[in-house]
Amino acid sequence: MVELEVNGKKVYLKEFPREALKGVVLGFLRSLKLKEEPKEIKITIKLEEKDGEEHP
């Protein structure tokens, strides 16, 4: 299962972007040579505002 939320709202992903996101994250994790296989992955990215500007 792959889910994406932006600003607390779920974003619907069709098959291609869903699988692409999954592939990018799994590829990144494989490059880290973790000791165990991932079963669940959670990523949180908080963007900071610069000089009062909001991110698009």
DODOPA-233149 format. One record per atom (N, C-alpha, C, O, CB): z, y, x. Coordinates in nm, 3 decimals, decimal comma, padded with zeros to 5 digits, always signed. Atoms other than C-alpha are relative to their C-alpha. Glycine has a CB too. Example, Ala and Ser with C-alpha at 12.3 -4.5 7.8 and 13.67 -1.06 7.14 Angstrom:
2
[site [+00,000; -00,119; +00,089]]
[site [+00,780; -00,450; +01,230]]
[site [+00,000; +00,120; +00,090]]
[site [+00,066; +00,118; +00,194]]
[site [+00,125; +00,003; -00,099]]
[site [-00,006; -00,119; -00,082]]
[site [+00,714; -00,106; +01,367]]
[site [+00,073; +00,109; -00,077]]
[site [+00,090; +00,220; -00,026]]
[site [-00,142; +00,046; +00,041]]
end
This chain:
56
[site [+00,000; -00,117; +00,085]]
[site [+00,000; +00,000; +00,000]]
[site [+00,000; +00,124; +00,090]]
[site [+00,073; +00,130; +00,188]]
[site [+00,123; +00,000; -00,097]]
[site [+00,007; -00,127; -00,072]]
[site [-00,088; +00,347; +00,126]]
[site [+00,016; +00,110; -00,104]]
[site [-00,058; +00,114; -00,202]]
[site [-00,135; +00,015; +00,082]]
[site [-00,020; -00,114; +00,088]]
[site [+00,044; +00,661; -00,045]]
[site [+00,007; +00,126; +00,084]]
[site [+00,055; +00,124; +00,197]]
[site [+00,130; -00,017; -00,085]]
[site [-00,005; -00,129; -00,067]]
[site [+00,007; +01,025; +00,051]]
[site [+00,059; +00,102; -00,096]]
[site [+00,016; +00,112; -00,211]]
[site [-00,140; +00,044; +00,049]]
[site [-00,058; -00,110; +00,078]]
[site [+00,222; +01,312; -00,074]]
[site [-00,012; +00,127; +00,080]]
[site [+00,012; +00,128; +00,201]]
[site [+00,148; -00,029; -00,036]]
[site [+00,007; -00,131; -00,062]]
[site [+00,166; +01,679; +00,001]]
[site [+00,081; +00,095; -00,087]]
[site [+00,056; +00,109; -00,207]]
[site [-00,149; +00,050; +00,017]]
[site [-00,090; -00,091; +00,072]]
[site [+00,435; +01,929; -00,097]]
[site [+00,064; -00,068; -00,120]]
[site [+00,081; -00,008; -00,226]]
[site [-00,077; +00,124; -00,046]]
[site [-00,070; +00,074; +00,103]]
[site [+00,605; +01,659; -00,303]]
[site [-00,090; -00,054; -00,111]]
[site [-00,041; -00,113; -00,207]]
[site [+00,103; +00,086; -00,060]]
[site [+00,092; +00,047; +00,103]]
[site [+00,291; +01,578; -00,505]]
[site [-00,087; -00,112; +00,058]]
[site [-00,143; -00,099; +00,167]]
[site [-00,089; +00,117; -00,054]]
[site [+00,084; +00,111; -00,045]]
[site [+00,109; +01,245; -00,477]]
[site [-00,147; +00,041; -00,002]]
[site [-00,194; +00,106; -00,096]]
[site [+00,023; -00,125; -00,087]]
[site [+00,143; -00,026; -00,011]]
[site [-00,252; +01,272; -00,363]]
[site [-00,072; -00,133; -00,020]]
[site [-00,045; -00,230; +00,050]]
[site [-00,036; +00,065; +00,138]]
[site [+00,076; +00,121; +00,026]]
[site [-00,492; +01,015; -00,505]]
[site [-00,100; -00,021; +00,113]]
[site [-00,175; +00,071; +00,148]]
[site [-00,072; +00,006; -00,138]]
[site [+00,094; +00,034; -00,105]]
[site [-00,688; +00,841; -00,230]]
[site [-00,091; -00,112; -00,047]]
[site [-00,044; -00,215; -00,095]]
[site [+00,074; -00,040; +00,128]]
[site [+00,095; +00,108; +00,028]]
[site [-01,003; +00,642; -00,291]]
[site [+00,010; -00,100; +00,115]]
[site [+00,081; -00,077; +00,212]]
[site [-00,147; +00,054; -00,015]]
[site [-00,012; +00,110; -00,097]]
[site [-01,052; +00,323; -00,092]]
[site [-00,029; +00,043; +00,144]]
[site [+00,048; +00,010; +00,234]]
[site [-00,094; -00,112; -00,039]]
[site [+00,034; -00,035; -00,138]]
[site [-01,225; +00,476; +00,213]]
[site [+00,106; +00,085; +00,069]]
[site [+00,150; +00,049; +00,178]]
[site [-00,132; +00,073; +00,002]]
[site [-00,103; -00,077; -00,070]]
[site [-00,972; +00,752; +00,293]]
[site [+00,133; -00,075; +00,012]]
[site [+00,206; -00,057; +00,110]]
[site [+00,023; +00,132; -00,072]]
[site [-00,123; +00,079; -00,006]]
[site [-00,685; +00,515; +00,213]]
[site [-00,004; -00,097; +00,118]]
[site [+00,092; -00,106; +00,195]]
[site [+00,021; -00,078; -00,132]]
[site [+00,014; +00,095; -00,110]]
[site [-00,814; +00,251; +00,455]]
[site [-00,012; +00,072; +00,135]]
[site [+00,036; +00,022; +00,236]]
[site [-00,121; -00,090; -00,023]]
[site [+00,014; -00,077; -00,124]]
[site [-00,904; +00,517; +00,715]]
[site [+00,137; +00,047; +00,048]]
[site [+00,168; +00,036; +00,166]]
[site [-00,094; +00,120; -00,021]]
[site [-00,134; -00,046; -00,037]]
[site [-00,551; +00,662; +00,709]]
[site [+00,082; -00,117; +00,053]]
[site [+00,150; -00,104; +00,155]]
[site [+00,071; +00,063; -00,121]]
[site [-00,072; +00,120; -00,045]]
[site [-00,403; +00,314; +00,739]]
[site [-00,046; -00,043; +00,139]]
[site [+00,036; -00,076; +00,225]]
[site [-00,021; -00,115; -00,101]]
[site [+00,055; +00,041; -00,129]]
[site [-00,635; +00,230; +01,030]]
[site [+00,042; +00,092; +00,113]]
[site [+00,073; +00,045; +00,223]]
[site [-00,149; -00,005; -00,008]]
[site [-00,040; -00,097; -00,103]]
[site [-00,552; +00,547; +01,221]]
[site [+00,146; -00,021; +00,038]]
[site [+00,180; -00,025; +00,157]]
[site [-00,022; +00,146; -00,049]]
[site [-00,143; +00,016; -00,027]]
[site [-00,177; +00,497; +01,187]]
[site [+00,027; -00,133; +00,070]]
[site [+00,102; -00,137; +00,168]]
[site [+00,082; +00,008; -00,131]]
[site [-00,021; +00,130; -00,064]]
[site [-00,189; +00,125; +01,273]]
[site [-00,055; -00,002; +00,142]]
[site [+00,006; -00,060; +00,232]]
[site [-00,065; -00,111; -00,083]]
[site [+00,056; -00,007; -00,134]]
[site [-00,415; +00,193; +01,571]]
[site [+00,091; +00,076; +00,095]]
[site [+00,109; +00,035; +00,209]]
[site [-00,136; +00,066; -00,004]]
[site [-00,094; -00,078; -00,081]]
[site [-00,173; +00,456; +01,699]]
[site [+00,122; -00,085; +00,036]]
[site [+00,165; -00,087; +00,151]]
[site [+00,044; +00,128; -00,075]]
[site [-00,119; +00,081; -00,025]]
[site [+00,122; +00,219; +01,661]]
[site [-00,029; -00,115; +00,096]]
[site [+00,054; -00,148; +00,181]]
[site [+00,054; -00,055; -00,132]]
[site [+00,036; +00,109; -00,093]]
[site [-00,060; -00,066; +01,838]]
[site [-00,007; +00,050; +00,144]]
[site [+00,027; -00,024; +00,237]]
[site [-00,135; -00,062; -00,039]]
[site [+00,009; -00,054; -00,135]]
[site [-00,119; +00,162; +02,136]]
[site [+00,139; +00,021; +00,062]]
[site [+00,151; +00,033; +00,184]]
[site [-00,076; +00,132; -00,001]]
[site [-00,137; -00,017; -00,049]]
[site [+00,260; +00,204; +02,164]]
[site [+00,062; -00,130; +00,047]]
[site [+00,169; -00,130; +00,108]]
[site [+00,087; +00,061; -00,108]]
[site [-00,048; +00,133; -00,042]]
[site [+00,303; -00,171; +02,226]]
[site [+00,145; -00,024; -00,044]]
[site [+00,232; -00,055; +00,037]]
[site [-00,012; -00,013; +00,154]]
[site [-00,134; +00,021; +00,057]]
[site [+00,605; -00,201; +01,996]]
[site [+00,041; -00,146; +00,016]]
[site [-00,044; -00,235; +00,024]]
[site [+00,003; +00,040; -00,148]]
[site [-00,050; +00,136; -00,018]]
[site [+00,826; -00,508; +02,035]]
[site [-00,014; -00,085; -00,125]]
[site [-00,020; -00,207; -00,115]]
[site [+00,145; +00,004; +00,042]]
[site [+00,015; +00,077; +00,124]]
[site [+00,790; -00,608; +01,670]]
[site [-00,113; +00,059; -00,085]]
[site [-00,146; +00,177; -00,074]]
[site [+00,133; -00,002; -00,080]]
[site [+00,109; -00,041; +00,088]]
[site [+00,511; -00,593; +01,413]]
[site [+00,055; +00,091; -00,110]]
[site [+00,156; +00,057; -00,172]]
[site [-00,070; -00,125; -00,061]]
[site [-00,051; -00,088; +00,106]]
[site [+00,554; -00,300; +01,170]]
[site [-00,018; -00,064; -00,138]]
[site [-00,119; -00,128; -00,167]]
[site [-00,073; +00,136; +00,005]]
[site [+00,004; +00,049; +00,138]]
[site [+00,633; -00,395; +00,810]]
[site [-00,008; +00,115; -00,099]]
[site [-00,071; +00,103; -00,204]]
[site [+00,122; -00,087; -00,030]]
[site [+00,004; -00,121; +00,082]]
[site [+00,686; -00,048; +00,663]]
[site [+00,000; +00,118; +00,095]]
[site [+00,075; +00,121; +00,193]]
[site [+00,121; +00,006; -00,100]]
[site [+00,014; -00,117; -00,086]]
[site [+00,589; +00,284; +00,815]]
[site [+00,021; +00,125; -00,085]]
[site [-00,041; +00,138; -00,191]]
[site [-00,139; +00,003; +00,071]]
[site [-00,020; -00,127; +00,069]]
[site [+00,714; +00,626; +00,705]]
[site [-00,024; +00,112; +00,100]]
[site [+00,030; +00,110; +00,211]]
[site [+00,144; +00,011; -00,063]]
[site [+00,031; -00,114; -00,086]]
[site [+00,578; +00,948; +00,852]]
[site [+00,027; +00,126; -00,079]]
[site [-00,018; +00,140; -00,193]]
[site [-00,147; -00,005; +00,051]]
[site [-00,025; -00,131; +00,061]]
[site [+00,704; +01,297; +00,771]]
[site [-00,046; +00,106; +00,098]]
[site [-00,005; +00,106; +00,214]]
[site [+00,150; +00,018; -00,038]]
[site [+00,046; -00,110; -00,083]]
[site [+00,529; +01,603; +00,906]]
[site [+00,033; +00,128; -00,074]]
[site [-00,015; +00,151; -00,185]]
[site [-00,154; -00,010; +00,032]]
[site [-00,034; -00,129; +00,060]]
[site [+00,677; +01,944; +00,832]]
[site [-00,065; +00,109; +00,085]]
[site [-00,037; +00,123; +00,204]]
[site [+00,155; +00,021; -00,010]]
[site [+00,069; -00,107; -00,069]]
[site [+00,456; +02,237; +00,923]]
[site [+00,082; +00,127; -00,011]]
[site [+00,129; +00,164; -00,118]]
[site [-00,141; +00,020; -00,058]]
[site [-00,076; -00,124; -00,002]]
[site [+00,629; +02,556; +01,027]]
[site [-00,096; +00,117; -00,024]]
[site [-00,210; +00,117; +00,022]]
[site [+00,075; +00,017; +00,135]]
[site [+00,080; -00,119; +00,024]]
[site [+00,503; +02,889; +00,907]]
[site [+00,009; +00,090; +00,123]]
[site [+00,114; +00,100; +00,186]]
[site [+00,048; +00,075; -00,127]]
[site [+00,004; -00,093; -00,113]]
[site [+00,396; +03,136; +01,176]]
[site [-00,024; +00,141; -00,053]]
[site [-00,122; +00,164; -00,125]]
[site [-00,111; -00,042; +00,102]]
[site [+00,016; -00,140; +00,038]]
[site [+00,442; +03,509; +01,118]]
[site [-00,024; +00,019; -00,148]]
[site [-00,106; +00,102; -00,188]]
[site [-00,113; +00,062; +00,077]]
[site [+00,011; -00,014; +00,144]]
[site [+00,478; +03,466; +00,743]]
[site [-00,125; -00,059; -00,062]]
[site [-00,145; -00,046; -00,183]]
[site [+00,008; +00,142; -00,034]]
[site [+00,122; +00,062; +00,052]]
[site [+00,145; +03,282; +00,709]]
[site [+00,030; -00,136; -00,058]]
[site [+00,115; -00,209; -00,006]]
[site [-00,107; -00,011; +00,110]]
[site [-00,012; +00,134; +00,055]]
[site [+00,118; +02,976; +00,490]]
[site [-00,115; -00,082; +00,050]]
[site [-00,224; -00,030; +00,074]]
[site [+00,004; +00,002; -00,154]]
[site [+00,106; +00,090; -00,042]]
[site [-00,081; +02,673; +00,599]]
[site [-00,089; -00,032; -00,118]]
[site [-00,041; -00,049; -00,230]]
[site [+00,058; -00,129; +00,061]]
[site [+00,092; +00,031; +00,110]]
[site [-00,393; +02,602; +00,395]]
[site [+00,020; -00,140; -00,052]]
[site [-00,050; -00,182; -00,144]]
[site [-00,145; +00,018; +00,044]]
end
